[in-house]
Amino acid sequence: MKRHKHGFIDRVAREYRQEKRSEARHGIIPPWRFVDIPEQERKGKSARELDELRQDKYVAEMERQAQMRSIARQKNNDRLLARLRKAQTASRAVKVDDHRATEEVADDERK
């Protein structure tokens, strides 16, 4: 079993990440905390600005996925719908504080 440079065992680190993701799914941690921001965009920004940037990227991704799902539904493309559902499973159960993303996901779930 490989070890991290900090002494954690990979399995322990993986379980920790899974636990954090499940907490995010249940609304304990906002899901946009898991959005990666490239190093170039991160430089010189405060924690609040970074959080807002993560939130914007998360909302944009949710809107993009909602748009893709509606296009797939219009075209009756089952394969694309299945792939989108698979990608959406984790974020579908997430309760988001940002109403724009919640409404987009909720509207698509009802259809």
Buried (B, 14 or more C-beta within 10 A) or exposed (E): EEEEEEEEEEEEBEEEEEEBBEEBBEEEBBBBEBBEEEEEEEEEEEEEEBBEBBBEBBBEBBBEBBEBBBEBBEEEBEEBBEEBEEEBEBBBBBEBEBEEBBEBBEEBEEE
